[in-house]
């Protein structure tokens, strides 16, 4: 990208008038994955140019924003700023209507991946957390004969899901009351990086999921993101409180009580998908060598010319 293009992007973002510095935030006292409190600062600005600090946990290698916006601030952010900000960054309109074709393609690809695990298993109910416009939930539900429910904090997107005839719940999954409901299939499609409490949410999903149910979750692989851009800053963005790697995601799943039955590298070479079934929670954390290797690679990317 040329300097002129970067300047135009910065101008578009500034025109939104979103003041990240004034948003209510809280400090992260303990790592969400391992409970550690020894953090290393990695960068102090995100891809949009906001003064956002990302740190890494010395115990497990989890990367996250610290401080991080509160749940209320994120709720408002997703309601009125998130899509305009992403649009300004990319220089094209990305909203609840324009993303639906991309979501249909995503649903077809993920449906093919999930087919061996959903077809003919007698599943009836589907919960799509962070389900956006409902396009993915409807496609998966129709293909496999499921009744779908979508949870999302953005009212313009839940309105689109409602138009499709899908049950919608507006809000953050961390605060939604599901009562005594249980679901056969739970989807976290391009959502887990947006959560404020990954560990707590996955444990909640485990409780919501039927004993023979199925979980699908995919991550933006943090390593893939910074290696693709050869920049840590370009891999950080305020809409993602967390930055997951293969090691940290598998550790999260095992701790919450899931066995991974399929891993898949997406065609975009950026996302990694996991199909998982309920199991007994198990203590799991990336090795010390994995963590040291991650820090060495990050420092190399920060200081070496791109190959």
Secondary structure, DSSP 8 states (H G I E B T S, - for coil): --HHHHHHHHHHHHHT---GGGS-EE---S-TTT----EEEEES--TTS----EEEETTT--EEESSEE-HHHHHHHHHHTHHHHHHHHHTS--STTTTHHHHHHHHHHHHHHHHHHHTTS---EEEEET-TTSHHHHHHHHHHT-EEEEEES-HHHHHHHHHTT-EEEES-TTT---TT--EEEEEETT-GGG-S-HHHHHHHHHHHEEEEEEEEEEEEBHHHHHHHHT-SGGG--TT-SEEB-HHHHHHHHHHHTEEEEEEEE-TTSSEEEEEEEE---------HHHHHHHHHHHHHHHHS---
